[in-house]
Amino acid sequence: MDQWQGLLAQCARGMGFDRGRKRAAYALAGVGIFWAVGLLGGLRILHTAASPMTILVLLYVMLAIVALSLVIAAAAVAELGRQTAERRRR
């Protein structure tokens, strides 16, 4: 468990979330908006593709974006949790 927290903390520092609560909150809100758009019809782009290869490439791009959004969300939540715990200690 500590290894995952360390990795997420390192990701949060690399993304600049450790500079304040606002950056992490904005990143989390952006990921939420991304998922809301995807759920409300963001996959329509696949219907306009002309060939199976185009569809395959678009699916791989979407997979990469989804994986990145999960990492960003996890790092933002970890950073917000760390900052909240730090505030309570004071």
Secondary structure as a PSIPRED ss2 file (coil, helix, strand):
# PSIPRED VFORMAT (PSIPRED V4.0)

   1 M C   1.000  0.000  0.000
   2 D H   0.000  1.000  0.000
   3 Q H   0.000  1.000  0.000
   4 W H   0.000  1.000  0.000
   5 Q H   0.000  1.000  0.000
   6 G H   0.000  1.000  0.000
   7 L H   0.000  1.000  0.000
   8 L H   0.000  1.000  0.000
   9 A H   0.000  1.000  0.000
  10 Q H   0.000  1.000  0.000
  11 C H   0.000  1.000  0.000
  12 A H   0.000  1.000  0.000
  13 R H   0.000  1.000  0.000
  14 G H   0.000  1.000  0.000
  15 M H   0.000  1.000  0.000
  16 G C   1.000  0.000  0.000
  17 F H   0.000  1.000  0.000
  18 D H   0.000  1.000  0.000
  19 R H   0.000  1.000  0.000
  20 G C   1.000  0.000  0.000
  21 R H   0.000  1.000  0.000
  22 K H   0.000  1.000  0.000
  23 R H   0.000  1.000  0.000
  24 A H   0.000  1.000  0.000
  25 A H   0.000  1.000  0.000
  26 Y H   0.000  1.000  0.000
  27 A H   0.000  1.000  0.000
  28 L H   0.000  1.000  0.000
  29 A H   0.000  1.000  0.000
  30 G H   0.000  1.000  0.000
  31 V H   0.000  1.000  0.000
  32 G H   0.000  1.000  0.000
  33 I H   0.000  1.000  0.000
  34 F H   0.000  1.000  0.000
  35 W H   0.000  1.000  0.000
  36 A H   0.000  1.000  0.000
  37 V H   0.000  1.000  0.000
  38 G H   0.000  1.000  0.000
  39 L H   0.000  1.000  0.000
  40 L C   1.000  0.000  0.000
  41 G C   1.000  0.000  0.000
  42 G H   0.000  1.000  0.000
  43 L H   0.000  1.000  0.000
  44 R H   0.000  1.000  0.000
  45 I H   0.000  1.000  0.000
  46 L H   0.000  1.000  0.000
  47 H H   0.000  1.000  0.000
  48 T H   0.000  1.000  0.000
  49 A C   1.000  0.000  0.000
  50 A C   1.000  0.000  0.000
  51 S C   1.000  0.000  0.000
  52 P H   0.000  1.000  0.000
  53 M H   0.000  1.000  0.000
  54 T H   0.000  1.000  0.000
  55 I H   0.000  1.000  0.000
  56 L H   0.000  1.000  0.000
  57 V H   0.000  1.000  0.000
  58 L H   0.000  1.000  0.000
  59 L H   0.000  1.000  0.000
  60 Y H   0.000  1.000  0.000
  61 V H   0.000  1.000  0.000
  62 M H   0.000  1.000  0.000
  63 L H   0.000  1.000  0.000
  64 A H   0.000  1.000  0.000
  65 I H   0.000  1.000  0.000
  66 V H   0.000  1.000  0.000
  67 A H   0.000  1.000  0.000
  68 L H   0.000  1.000  0.000
  69 S H   0.000  1.000  0.000
  70 L H   0.000  1.000  0.000
  71 V H   0.000  1.000  0.000
  72 I H   0.000  1.000  0.000
  73 A H   0.000  1.000  0.000
  74 A H   0.000  1.000  0.000
  75 A H   0.000  1.000  0.000
  76 A H   0.000  1.000  0.000
  77 V H   0.000  1.000  0.000
  78 A H   0.000  1.000  0.000
  79 E H   0.000  1.000  0.000
  80 L H   0.000  1.000  0.000
  81 G H   0.000  1.000  0.000
  82 R H   0.000  1.000  0.000
  83 Q H   0.000  1.000  0.000
  84 T H   0.000  1.000  0.000
  85 A H   0.000  1.000  0.000
  86 E H   0.000  1.000  0.000
  87 R H   0.000  1.000  0.000
  88 R H   0.000  1.000  0.000
  89 R H   0.000  1.000  0.000
  90 R C   1.000  0.000  0.000
